[in-house]
């Protein structure tokens, strides 16, 4: 089973099991990750599942059939603390190829 490491706003890391083909949003909800809400239910109608993909993982995420669409870009325009590797957690399906992926919550002071 793949794992994902979430970096919280206070800088702490939390590594969780990530069932394959679940979205980052679903995984965050299963593990009660604070700051990832999914208010719209994961239908890309809000930005409450905004995460920042570690730059080392950004290309791998896209290569795993998770390309950022123009519609996702439009929704991210509504989010705060958007950076080049910002994504909506509801739009990224986790596969075995993404085992070990690192994502940060918006507002996290990360060193990458």
C-alpha positions as CSV (number, residue, x, y, z in Angstrom):
1,X,0.0,0.0,0.0
2,X,1.4,3.4,-0.9
3,X,2.1,6.0,1.8
4,X,1.8,9.8,1.7
5,X,3.5,12.2,4.1
6,X,1.5,15.3,5.0
7,X,3.5,18.3,6.2
8,X,1.3,20.3,8.7
9,X,1.4,24.1,9.1
10,X,3.5,23.7,12.3
11,X,6.1,21.8,10.3
12,X,5.4,18.3,11.7
13,X,5.2,15.4,9.3
14,X,2.5,12.7,9.3
15,X,2.9,9.6,7.2
16,X,-0.3,7.7,6.4
17,X,-1.3,4.6,4.4
18,X,-2.9,5.6,1.1
19,X,-5.2,3.1,-0.5
20,X,-4.4,2.9,-4.2
21,X,-6.7,4.9,-6.5
22,X,-8.0,7.0,-3.6
23,X,-7.6,10.8,-4.0
24,X,-5.4,12.8,-1.6
25,X,-8.7,14.3,-0.4
26,X,-10.2,11.0,0.5
27,X,-7.0,9.9,2.2
28,X,-6.8,13.1,4.2
29,X,-10.4,12.7,5.3
30,X,-9.8,9.1,6.3
31,X,-6.9,10.1,8.5
32,X,-8.5,13.4,9.9
33,X,-5.8,15.6,8.4
34,X,-6.6,19.1,9.6
35,X,-6.8,21.8,7.0
36,X,-8.0,19.6,4.1
37,X,-11.8,19.8,4.1
38,X,-13.3,19.0,0.7
39,X,-16.3,21.1,1.3
40,X,-17.7,20.4,-2.2
41,X,-17.4,16.7,-1.8
42,X,-14.5,16.3,-4.2
43,X,-16.1,17.6,-7.3
44,X,-13.7,20.4,-8.0
45,X,-16.1,23.2,-7.1
46,X,-14.0,24.7,-4.2
47,X,-10.4,25.0,-3.1
48,X,-10.7,23.5,0.4
49,X,-8.6,20.5,-0.5
50,X,-5.7,22.6,-1.8
51,X,-2.3,21.0,-1.1
52,X,1.2,21.8,-2.2
53,X,3.1,18.9,-3.9
54,X,6.8,18.7,-3.0
55,X,8.7,19.8,-6.2
56,X,10.5,16.4,-6.3
57,X,7.1,14.8,-6.8
58,X,5.3,17.3,-9.1
59,X,6.4,15.6,-12.4
60,X,5.7,12.1,-11.0
61,X,2.2,13.2,-10.0
62,X,1.5,14.5,-13.5
63,X,3.1,11.4,-15.1
64,X,0.7,9.2,-13.1
65,X,-2.2,10.4,-15.1
66,X,-2.9,13.4,-12.7
67,X,-2.3,16.3,-15.1
68,X,-3.5,19.8,-13.9
69,X,-6.4,20.9,-16.0
70,X,-7.4,24.4,-16.9
71,X,-10.5,23.9,-14.7
72,X,-8.3,23.0,-11.7
73,X,-6.2,26.1,-12.4
74,X,-9.4,28.2,-12.3
75,X,-10.4,26.8,-8.9
76,X,-6.9,27.3,-7.5
77,X,-7.3,31.0,-8.3
78,X,-9.7,31.0,-5.4
79,X,-7.2,29.5,-3.0
80,X,-4.7,31.2,-0.7
81,X,-0.9,30.5,-0.6
82,X,-0.9,29.2,-4.2
83,X,2.5,28.2,-5.5
84,X,3.6,26.5,-8.8
85,X,3.1,23.0,-7.4
86,X,-0.3,23.7,-5.8
87,X,-3.0,21.2,-6.6
88,X,-6.5,20.2,-5.6
89,X,-6.3,17.0,-3.5
90,X,-9.5,15.8,-5.0
91,X,-7.8,15.7,-8.5
92,X,-4.9,13.5,-7.6
93,X,-5.4,9.7,-7.4
94,X,-2.7,7.9,-5.5
95,X,-1.1,4.9,-7.2
96,X,1.9,2.7,-6.3
97,X,4.1,4.9,-8.4
98,X,3.4,7.8,-6.0
99,X,4.4,5.8,-2.9
100,X,6.2,8.1,-0.5
101,X,4.8,11.3,-2.0
102,X,5.1,14.4,0.2
103,X,2.5,17.2,0.3
104,X,2.2,20.3,2.5
105,X,-0.8,22.0,3.7
106,X,-1.3,25.6,2.5
107,X,0.4,28.1,4.8
108,X,3.1,25.6,5.8
109,X,6.6,27.1,6.0
110,X,8.4,24.5,4.0
111,X,12.1,24.5,3.0
112,X,11.6,23.5,-0.6
